[in-house]
Amino acid sequence: MGEPELRRRAAQLRRGRVEADEQGDAWAVALHTVALEDVERLGRERGIDLSGEADPSAGVHG
């Protein structure tokens, strides 16, 4: 997975996490969070920092 794909996937997961939170689906929030952490880890392994991206889920109540 290259940088554009990692960035796209991270953005999709952040949006999905926000949508799940808005629907009150704590399980889906957790799944999106775990997947996002995995994508961010892959990015770090490739020298790509995805953690500083605009995060629409900053207001998620975990």
URMO-V931973 format. One record per backbone hydrogen bond with DSSP energy under -1.0 kcal/mol. CO is the residue of the C=O (numbers start at 1). NH is the residue of the N-H. If there is no record, write none. Layout:
# URMO-V931973
co: [CO & CO]
nh: [NH & NH]
This chain:
# URMO-V931973
co: [2 & 3 & 4 & 5 & 6 & 7 & 8 & 9 & 10 & 11 & 12 & 13 & 14 & 15 & 16 & 17 & 18 & 19 & 20 & 21 & 24 & 25 & 26 & 27 & 28 & 29 & 30 & 31 & 32 & 33 & 34 & 35 & 36 & 37 & 38 & 39 & 40 & 41 & 42 & 43 & 44 & 50 & 55 & 57]
nh: [6 & 7 & 8 & 9 & 10 & 11 & 12 & 13 & 14 & 15 & 16 & 17 & 18 & 19 & 20 & 21 & 22 & 23 & 25 & 24 & 26 & 29 & 30 & 31 & 32 & 33 & 34 & 35 & 36 & 37 & 38 & 39 & 40 & 41 & 42 & 43 & 44 & 45 & 46 & 48 & 47 & 53 & 58 & 60]
